[in-house]
Amino acid sequence: MNITVLAVGTKMPQWVDQAVAEYSKRFGRDIQFRLKEIKPEKRGSGVNAAQGMAAEEERIMAAIPPQSFLIVLDERGKAPTSMELADWLSKWQQQGENLCFVIGGADGMTEELKAKARLLMRLSSLTLPHGMVRVMLTEQLYRAQSILHNHPYHRE
């Protein structure tokens, strides 16, 4: 299974890159994990939030791997538990799905992009920094995989 995370934003703090790298290398052979940064649109000089999100949407759409199950992170999305995410991951693996998660920019994402998603997912009801979302998503995907393999990483 391939998992791609498209994240609007570049130049994250070193701790973000290190944490994502650490969790992504733990997936093993079952999951090919890839994080791809999407250049954010500069605001100001006549570019408002709506125009910026539209430009970012074009970049996101161009970066989505073909035939991916598109999951957009959104504050109004479904908020799975770790066990539920593991169940979803198992189902997607059995169906041969390749996943693409999208983390939007500072102003969010267009409604059109959200409508193209097969799932809107929420990591938390709290507002989180974008770098933290990258780390949390990668860790939770690793945790879901470890649950499916009865690895002792996850405890209940």
N, C-alpha and C positions, 0 to 999 in steps of 0.2 A: 504494500500500500504506500502511495505517495501522499504526504501531507505538505502542503505549501501554505505558508502564512505570508500574506501581503500586508505590509504595515506602512501606512503613510507616515513619512518622517525619516530623517537621516541624522547622523551624528548623535547617536544615543550615548549616554555615559558608559564608561568602560565596564562598570558592574553589570549593566544590562546585557551587553554583548557577551560577557563572560558567563553569566547565568544561563542565557539562552544556549550558548555553546555547550555548557556542561550538561544540561538536560537533553539537548538534541543528540548528543553522542551516546546517551544511554539507551536509545530506542533499539539498537541492535539491527539485525537483518530484516525484521518484519516490516519496519517502517523507514522509508526514506524521507527524512524531514528537511525542509528547506525554508528559510526565511528570506524574503525578498523585500527590500525597502523601496518604497514608491516616493519619488520626489514630490514634496508638498508644493503647492502653488503659492507664490509670494502674494501677500495681501498688500493693499495700498496702491497708490498710483492708478486709481480707477478700477482696481479689481476688488469687488466685494466678496463676502462669504459665499454667496450662491454661485458666482462665477468661478471662484476658487474650487469649490466642491465639484462643479461640473468638469473643470480641467483635471482634477484628481481622479474623477470617475473614469474619464477616458484612459488615463494611465493604468488604473486598476484593471479595467476591462481588457486592455491589451496584454496584461501580465497574467491573467487567469489561465492556467493550463487547460487545454481542450478537454471537454467532457468531465470536468470536475464537479463534485457535489459542492455547491457554493454555500458557505456559512458566513454570515455577516454578524460581527459582534455589535450589539445594539442594546442600549439601556432598557428597551421595552421587550427584549427577546426572552426566550425560555431560559430559566436558570437551573441547569441540572445539578444534582449532587455528583460527587465523584463516581459513585456507583452507577448512576444513570448515564453519565458520560461514558463509562466503560461499556455499558450495555449498547449505547449508540455506536461506539467504536466497533464493537464486535459485529453488530448488524451491518455496518458499512463495509467492514472487511469481508464478511460472508457474501455480500452483494458485489464485491469487486470494485467498490467505489474508491476513487482518489479524491481527497478532500482539499478544499481551498478555503482558508479562513481569511477574512478581511478585517483589519483594524483601521478605522478611518482616521482622518486628520483632526486637527484642533477644532474645526467647526463641524465635524461629523461627516455624514455622507448624504448624498441625494436620496430622495424617496424612490427615484427610479432604480438606483443601485440596490437599495434594500428590497424592492419588489422582485428583483431578479434572483434573490437568494432563495434557496430551498429551505433554509432555516435561519431564523434570527436567534442569536444566543447571547445571553448575558452572563458575564463572569461574576458580577457583584452589583448590588444596588448602590454602592458607593461610587463616586466619581474618582477614577484612578488615573495616574499619569500614564501616558502612552508607553513608556519604557516598562513600567510595572506590568501593564497588560501583556506585553510580549513575554515577560518572564512567567507570569501566572498561567497564561495559556499553554506555553510549552511545558511547564511543570505539570499541569493538570492532564495534558495529553499523555505525558510520560506516566503519570500516576494511573490513568485509565489503562494503559498498556500493561503496567505492572500488576494491576488487579486481574486482568485477563490471564496473566501467566502465573497467578498465585505467588507472586514475588512478595517478600515480606516488607517492601517499602511502604505499602498502605496498611494501616491498622485500623480496626474498628472496635 
